[in-house]
Amino acid sequence: MGLEVFNTQFSMTTPFVSKFNTHLPDIKEALEGKDDLRQNRKLYKKIYRYYKDLGVIFSGDNHTDYETLLDYIYEDIA
């Protein structure tokens, strides 16, 4: 994943960026593989619920759902 998006200002504020703006450093680390969002259960649940409310269907498998979540986050901030 090309994460150069984090080195510049966001050119377009998406609803995701607006909603989770204060958590972007933690989210960046998760996308870079330096951290796992599941360690911050409160944040992970908020993000999970955000995408579930948008209609994303999760499989129920912890690993697969986490990877799916990261893919959606990446698409929303790239």
VENQUI-V74276 format. One record per residue. N is the residue number from 1. RES is the residue in one letter. PSI is psi in whole degrees, 0 to 359 (NA if undefined). BURIAL is + if it has 9 or more other ideal C-beta (glycine too) atoms within 8 Angstrom, else -. D_CENTER is the distance of its C-alpha to the mean C-alpha in whole Angstrom. Layout:
n = [N N]
res = [RES RES]
psi = [PSI PSI]
burial = [BURIAL BURIAL]
d_center = [D_CENTER D_CENTER]
//
This chain:
n = [1 2 3 4 5 6 7 8 9 10 11 12 13 14 15 16 17 18 19 20 21 22 23 24 25 26 27 28 29 30 31 32 33 34 35 36 37 38 39 40 41 42 43 44 45 46 47 48 49 50 51 52 53 54 55 56 57 58 59 60 61 62 63 64 65 66 67 68 69 70 71 72 73 74 75 76 77 78]
res = [M G L E V F N T Q F S M T T P F V S K F N T H L P D I K E A L E G K D D L R Q N R K L Y K K I Y R Y Y K D L G V I F S G D N H T D Y E T L L D Y I Y E D I A]
psi = [132 109 22 345 332 343 353 170 145 126 333 127 118 163 324 312 318 316 322 25 317 345 5 323 318 320 319 314 324 317 329 356 11 340 166 119 335 346 334 84 321 313 315 315 321 316 317 312 322 311 325 319 335 355 5 132 120 153 336 347 122 312 313 317 322 315 321 315 314 321 316 319 313 316 326 336 351 NA]
burial = [- - + - + - - - - + - - - + - + + - - + - - - + - + + + + + + - - - - - + - - - - - + + - + + + - + + + - - - - - + - - - - - + + + - + + + - + + + - + + -]
d_center = [13 15 13 16 14 13 17 18 17 15 18 16 14 12 12 8 9 12 11 9 11 13 10 9 11 9 6 8 10 8 7 11 12 14 12 11 8 11 13 12 13 13 10 8 11 10 7 9 11 10 9 13 14 14 15 13 15 14 17 18 17 15 14 14 12 9 10 9 6 5 8 7 3 6 9 8 8 11]
//
